[in-house]
Amino acid sequence: MKGNKGSDTPGVDEKTMRTDILNKDFKKVLKEVKNQFQHYTPNMVRRVHIPKDNGETRPLGIPTIVDRVVQECIRSVLEPICEAQFFEHSYGFRQWRSTEHALSRVTDVVQKTGYHWVIEGDISKFFDTVNHTKLIKILWSFGIQDRRILMMIKAMLQSGVMDEIIKSDLGTPQGGIISPLLANVYLTPFDNFVTREYERKKLRKEYSSGQRSLILRGLSGKPRIKPIPCYLIRYADDWVVVTNSKKNAEKLVYKYEKYLRETLKLTLSITKTKITNVRSKAIEFLGYKYKQVRGKAEKGYISRTKPIEDKLDKKIIELLKDIKMLKKCKDTETLISDINIINSKIRGLINYYQVTTWGSESMKKYNQRVRWAAYRAIRRRLGAKSAKGKNKKVDWMRANLCTNLIELHSNYTTTLPTLKYKEHVIGVTDLAFIKFQQPTLFNQMETPFTKEGRERHLTRLRKRPKQFRLDFIFGADAMATRRLLANKKKKKRLYNFEFYLNRAYAFNRDKGKCRICGKEIAPHEIETHHVNPNLTTELVNRVSNLASLHASCHNDMHNLTLTETLLLAKGYTTTSVKKILNFRNKLAMNSL
């Protein structure tokens, strides 16, 4: 919750996470949360409207901080129970799943089956029309039968909206922590209804996946059966169904509309629900366009994907607005921090669209516009003279000479708008630095709720190139740097601006591996250790004084109660234990 983008957004009581939770005594906070569970009465939510891509606004309901804590407690209990019963090809609001996996599933189904008729479903105002009684019944069928928990959930759903309504009879507020989970719960019966007719259709015998596919397609078995083929891919309330003909697609739309209306009390928008032949027209799904074109493949067609132009246009316009704000930065350090934030946004766009086959062509259309906007904004902030003379601070320099995003920039010689700061060359990265990454199918065994699932996830992360991890560090640190610049804590000497620039250098020097155990570090595991924290400000954050460690190794190194014997018992090798003791000795010697 603390790391959420909206953690400092107050509810109707104007309380914030940092001031009213993080800065309070732990026991007092714990007592307050426990008291909420005794007689829970949620506060009203605060209404906030955010713009949508189509020009309309999306109403969010912002709960108070205490209500968010209670919701998170309930969510953490319910999620493992619900996750085991969700449809395997539902990808929205589920840990470790993404739009990439949904796009990959669509591509895989169309390519392998040859079916090219796609229903693009649109449930009208889904979050606003969830039926509370029906939702509680579905939760009960999931095995959640503690009446106290169910009544707390119902109370959350019925909490009114400040200055609008005292009690909500329908809907689940977008903005609530538990709302995404409840949305998936509510649509699970729809998933089951769609898939029981084909993907999960019960046969009299158990067959291999290949034989089962032949039987369902009417190519094997006695008697021959021919159900209507339908493959569902869902991401929250956005979903598509792949089938084999327009006639069957129309039949399915009729069935789905009737089921949603009569059983789930939802409205399928007939005007917005489309039936598309992807061999003649692209579908739009999760910000991507998907189409099949003629090519060398078993079915005679290959898949082509690209960003939806209108949505990408709006994202670029927002990016340009952020770039223009660089000229208003109060000092050079803040300017560099904001450049890092802009770089993380550019890399975010690239990471989202790099799974599309024509993503690079789409990005190149905007590239020059973004490059020159960045150059002009930096030059205006530092003055025209900063871009003139031998010692100019603002310049166009080759990407491989930049000292930020080293793993990425070292592969390119394209000139970037740059800012020189001491020994650093900070460049605004390029939209053209996008390479197609084949979208991967999600491994259904990968889940945070089993030991095997967590190990599979970690293995997949470590197979990704180091560039991914380094970009993550810079993206994360950009936000941390901004907070740091406004922070006046005692450890300012240790965690100054140079630290946030140089820890990526240290990570690169260590080749993305922990200096204690020697294993690769995933993004969520990294911590940077000061070998000698007592050096002067000029020396303490030099790369030579920084070490990249796993968070767990770092904690164990500082935990002096862990003797050599206990460290070995925890699974550390003899070599790793020696390294831990060596780090401890250096800390002890330097503290004298």
C-alpha positions, 0 to 999 in steps of 0.5 A: 500500500505504501508504494502505491501511486495514490498512497498519499491521496486522502479520503474524506477525512483528509488523512494520508498514509505517511502522516497518519500511519507511517509516522505513528507508533506501530502499536497504536496503528495496530490497535486502531486497525483491530478496533475496526474489525470489532465494529466495522463501519466504513467511511464514505468514499471521496469522488475523483474523476479522471479522464479516459481515452475516449474523452469521458471521465472515469469516476473513482471512489477514494476510501480513507486510509484506515478503510484501505488498511482494512480492505488490504487485510481482507484482500490478503486473506481472500486472494489465495482462496479466489485465485485457485478458482479463477479462469486460467485465461483471465489476466486482469488484476492478477499477480504476475499476469499482464496485457502481454500474456493476454495478447500472446494468448489471442495470437496463439489461439488464432494461429494454432486453430485458424479461427479468425472471427473474434467477438470484442465484448463490451460490458456497459458500466461494469463497475457501477452495476455490480449487484451486491447480493449476487456478489455475496452469493458468488463469494459464498460459492467460492468457500468464503463463508465467514459471515462477519467477513461477508458483512464487512465486504457488503458494508464496504460496497454500500459505503456512500459517496461524499456529497452524492449518495448516502448508501450505494445499492449497486457497484463496487467503487473503482479506487478501492483496494479490494474492488479489482479482486471482487470484479474478477470474482463477479465475472468468474461465473461468466468465465465458467459459462463460456468455457464449459461449452468448449474449452472445459467441456466435459467428455466421457473419457480423459484424453490428451490435449491433442486428442481432446482438441480433435474430438471437440473439432469433430475430427475424431471420436464416436459419435462425432460432436461439433460444439461451437468453438469458443476461446475466451481471453479476459482482462478485467471487464475487457474480453474477446472470444475467438470462434470459427464463423460469423454465424457462430459468433452471432449465436454466442453474442446472443447467449452471452447477452442473455446470461449477463442480463439474467444471471449477473444483472449486467448489460452487454452493450450490443452497439459496442460489442463487435464481431470482426474477421481479423483477416480483413480488419484489426481488433482493438484489445488492451491498447493493441491492434491485432490483425492477420495478414497473408504470410508463410505460415501453416494456415497461410496467415501471420499475426501483425500487432501495433499500438492503437494510434489514438491511445498512443497519441494521447500518451505522447502528448502527456509525455511532451507536457512533462518534458516542457515542465523541465524548464521550470525545475528549481535547480540542476539536481531536480532537473536530473531527477525529472529527466530520470522520471521522463526516461522511466516513462519513455521506457514504460511506453517502450516496454508496453508496446515492444511486444507488438510487431509494428511497435518500432514503426509507430514509435519512430513517428514521434521520435524527433518531436520528443527529442527536440522538445527535450533539448529545447526544454533543458536548454531553456532551463539552463540558459542559451549560453549552456549550449555554447562553447567548449564547456557547454552543459547541454549538448547532443552526444552519442548514447554510448557516452551517457552515464545513465541507463548504461546497459541500454545506451551502450548499444546505440550511437544515436545522438541524444539531448544530454546534460553534463553534471560533474562526471556524469552525462545524463541523456534523455533516452530515445523512443526509437530504442525499441526492439520487438520482444515476442510476447510470451504465454503465461505459465499457469504453474506460476503463482505467488501462493505456492513454493513451486510457483514462486520459484518458477517466477523467480527463474523467469525473471532471472532469465530476462536480460540485465537491461531489464533490471537496470532500467527498473532500478533507474525507473524506481530511483527516479521517484525515490530521488524526487522524494530525497531532494525534498527530504531533510533527514540526518542520513542525507550525507549517505543517501544524497543525489550521487548515491542514486546515480552511482548505485546503478554503476555499482550494479553494472560493475557487479554484473547484476549479481549479489556480492555475498551469495553471487546469485543474480538479483531480481528487481524487487530484491536489490539493496545497495550497501555502503562498505564504509559509511564513515567516509567523507561526503566526497568519498562515501558514495563513490562506486568503489564504496558501494556493493549490490546485495540481495535484501535478505543477504543485506539484512543477514549481514547487518544482523550480528546475532547470526553467528558463522554457525547460524549463517551456515545453517541458513544455507549460506556457503562457506565462501558467502559466510566469509564475505559476510564476515568480511563486510562486518569487519570493515564496518567494525574497523571503520566505526572505531 
